């Protein structure tokens, strides 16, 4: 079973960068999820899919996986490109678009 090591992106309800600096190790699912015929719930017999391990750095996560003999793949994060724009730039005379109310 292969483990996936990555740094999760921020959620849609998150405006800052809190809880996005830590690395997560979680297992890829071995078997697909099934729908139980009696209740209609989604179930899985794969217990490792519930396991999530958090690490402070990528190196710690890789060291843990190699120490325990877990095959892994590392996904590098795509950091957002931040533009620094001030509020006063909306009222510049050299503004490209026309400013109206």
Secondary structure, 3 states (H helix, E strand, C coil): CCEEEECCCCCCCCCCCCCCCCEEEEECCCCCCEECCCCCCEECCCHHHHCEEEECCHHHHHHHHHHCCCCEEEECCCCCCCCCCCHHHHHCCCCCCCCCC
